Amino acid sequence: MPITLETQFTRFLNHSCEPNCMVTLCYINEGDKDKPLVTIFTQQDVEPWGELSFCYSGITDEDIAVSIIFVRALKLRYLTF
């Protein structure tokens, strides 16, 4: 399928510093690690026709560290109940 404005779904994605989607690499029916597919997943519920956004910079090491700390905090909170 030729890539045109009509077939390019990414035209519906916008940038946000607080995105509701994340971009990640995925391997589907592909054994070659040099050929990942770029996939987009929502991180929260999005209303029909709602805006889809992602951060141009992707996930930073700081984001990963904050996520790990948050998960650990949830586990600690869970253990204290």
BELNORLIN-V917478 format. One record per residue. N is the residue number from 1. RES is the residue in one small letter. PHI is phi as a letter, one per 40 degrees, with the letter a starting at -180 (NA if undefined). Layout:
# BELNORLIN-V917478
<<N | RES | PHI> <N | RES | PHI>>
This chain:
# BELNORLIN-V917478
<<1 | m | NA> <2 | p | c> <3 | i | c> <4 | t | b> <5 | l | d> <6 | e | c> <7 | t | c> <8 | q | c> <9 | f | c> <10 | t | c> <11 | r | c> <12 | f | c> <13 | l | c> <14 | n | b> <15 | h | c> <16 | s | a> <17 | c | c> <18 | e | b> <19 | p | c> <20 | n | b> <21 | c | b> <22 | m | b> <23 | v | b> <24 | t | a> <25 | l | c> <26 | c | a> <27 | y | b> <28 | i | b> <29 | n | f> <30 | e | a> <31 | g | c> <32 | d | c> <33 | k | c> <34 | d | c> <35 | k | b> <36 | p | c> <37 | l | c> <38 | v | c> <39 | t | b> <40 | i | b> <41 | f | b> <42 | t | c> <43 | q | b> <44 | q | a> <45 | d | c> <46 | v | b> <47 | e | c> <48 | p | d> <49 | w | g> <50 | g | c> <51 | e | c> <52 | l | b> <53 | s | b> <54 | f | a> <55 | c | c> <56 | y | d> <57 | s | c> <58 | g | g> <59 | i | c> <60 | t | c> <61 | d | d> <62 | e | c> <63 | d | c> <64 | i | c> <65 | a | c> <66 | v | c> <67 | s | c> <68 | i | c> <69 | i | c> <70 | f | c> <71 | v | c> <72 | r | c> <73 | a | c> <74 | l | c> <75 | k | c> <76 | l | c> <77 | r | c> <78 | y | c> <79 | l | c> <80 | t | c> <81 | f | c>>
